Amino acid sequence: MKKPIKRHDALKPLSREHHHGLLLCWKIRQGFKFNVEPQRMKDYTQWFKINYLDPHFEAEEKFIFPVLGEEHDLIKRALAEHRRLKRLFNQDNEVEKALHQIEEELDLHIRFEERVLFNEIQKVATSGQLAEIEEHHEGIHFSDDNWKDQFWIS
């Protein structure tokens, strides 16, 4: 069993947001398991993207990634994955295929950021950089309790 990653307080809100991204992947898997019509899942993923994923990516790109700099290989990878995920979320044709790709690629992306990228950032960030992250990003409050179609329940 892997021991839990010790996350700096400044990065904890982003890690909590990652948890909600992983839950989105689970919800998509449940939707396919229950043979939910893909457009119903697409509607939810669009809502999720606008309300949570876009602001999350923006916070990472504005406050977290500069710690390593845009020329760092890990940052280049993270930015490329952000662009790819945005394209998948915005795809209006082949919705079922895009949903499968979102489920798979978002899961891998989050695990990369949690296990590799954030650990590297924690290693090299100055206390001033961490304080700035804490000051500017308190986390995005997540709630989909009022979402009209909880297709993942069945």
C-alpha positions in Angstrom: 0.0 0.0 0.0 1.3 3.4 -1.0 1.8 5.9 1.8 -0.2 9.1 1.4 1.4 12.1 -0.1 2.2 14.9 2.4 0.8 17.9 0.6 1.7 21.5 1.6 -1.2 23.6 2.8 -0.9 25.9 -0.1 -1.6 23.1 -2.5 -4.3 21.3 -0.6 -7.2 23.2 -2.2 -6.0 22.2 -5.6 -5.7 18.6 -4.5 -9.3 18.7 -3.2 -10.3 20.0 -6.6 -8.5 17.1 -8.2 -10.6 14.8 -6.1 -13.7 16.3 -7.8 -12.1 15.7 -11.2 -11.6 12.1 -10.3 -15.2 11.9 -9.2 -16.2 13.3 -12.7 -14.3 10.4 -14.3 -16.2 7.9 -12.0 -19.5 9.5 -12.9 -18.7 9.1 -16.6 -17.8 5.5 -16.1 -21.1 5.0 -14.2 -23.0 6.6 -17.0 -21.6 4.2 -19.5 -22.2 1.3 -17.1 -25.9 2.3 -16.9 -26.1 2.9 -20.7 -26.9 6.6 -20.2 -27.5 8.6 -23.3 -24.1 10.3 -24.0 -25.7 13.8 -24.4 -26.9 13.7 -20.8 -23.3 13.1 -19.7 -22.0 15.7 -22.1 -24.4 18.3 -20.6 -23.0 17.6 -17.1 -19.3 17.6 -18.3 -19.9 21.0 -19.9 -21.4 22.4 -16.7 -18.4 20.9 -14.8 -15.9 22.4 -17.2 -17.3 25.9 -17.0 -17.8 26.0 -13.2 -14.8 24.0 -12.0 -12.3 22.8 -14.5 -11.7 26.1 -16.3 -11.2 28.0 -13.0 -9.0 25.2 -11.7 -6.8 25.2 -14.8 -6.6 29.0 -14.7 -5.4 28.9 -11.0 -2.8 26.2 -11.8 -1.5 28.1 -14.8 -1.4 31.5 -13.1 -0.1 30.5 -9.6 1.3 27.0 -9.5 3.1 26.4 -12.8 5.2 29.6 -12.6 7.1 28.0 -9.7 8.9 25.7 -12.2 8.6 28.0 -15.2 7.0 27.4 -18.6 10.2 25.9 -20.1 10.2 23.0 -17.5 9.4 19.7 -19.1 6.7 18.9 -16.4 5.0 22.2 -17.0 5.1 21.7 -20.8 3.4 18.4 -20.3 0.8 19.8 -17.9 0.0 22.7 -20.3 -0.3 20.3 -23.3 -2.6 18.1 -21.3 -4.8 21.1 -20.3 -5.1 22.1 -24.0 -6.0 18.5 -25.0 -8.6 18.2 -22.2 -10.2 21.5 -23.1 -10.5 20.4 -26.7 -12.1 17.1 -25.6 -14.6 18.9 -23.3 -15.5 21.3 -26.2 -15.9 18.5 -28.8 -19.5 18.4 -30.1 -19.2 15.5 -32.5 -18.4 12.0 -31.6 -19.6 12.8 -28.1 -19.4 9.2 -26.8 -15.8 8.8 -27.9 -14.9 12.2 -26.4 -16.4 11.2 -23.1 -14.4 8.0 -23.0 -11.3 10.0 -23.7 -12.1 12.6 -21.1 -12.6 9.9 -18.5 -9.3 8.3 -19.3 -7.2 11.3 -19.9 -8.5 13.5 -17.0 -7.8 10.6 -14.6 -4.2 10.2 -15.9 -3.6 14.0 -15.9 -4.8 14.4 -12.3 -2.6 11.4 -11.1 0.4 13.0 -13.0 -0.1 16.3 -11.3 -0.7 14.8 -7.8 2.1 12.2 -7.9 4.8 14.0 -10.0 4.2 17.7 -10.7 2.9 18.9 -7.3 5.7 16.9 -5.5 8.3 18.7 -7.7 6.7 22.1 -7.1 6.7 21.4 -3.3 10.3 20.5 -3.5 11.5 23.7 -5.2 8.9 26.4 -4.2 10.1 29.1 -1.9 8.1 30.0 1.2 7.2 33.2 -0.6 5.8 31.4 -3.6 3.8 29.0 -1.4 2.4 32.0 0.6 1.4 33.7 -2.7 -0.4 30.5 -3.9 -2.2 30.3 -0.5 -3.2 34.0 -0.7 -4.6 33.8 -4.3 -6.3 30.4 -4.4 -8.4 29.2 -1.5 -10.1 26.5 -3.6 -13.3 26.3 -5.5 -16.4 25.2 -3.5 -17.9 22.2 -5.3 -21.5 21.2 -5.3 -23.5 19.4 -7.9 -26.4 18.7 -5.5 -28.8 20.8 -7.6 -27.7 19.3 -10.9 -31.0 18.2 -12.5 -29.8 14.9 -13.9 -27.7 12.7 -11.6 -27.3 10.0 -14.3 -24.5 8.4 -12.3 -26.9 7.1 -9.7 -28.9 5.1 -12.3 
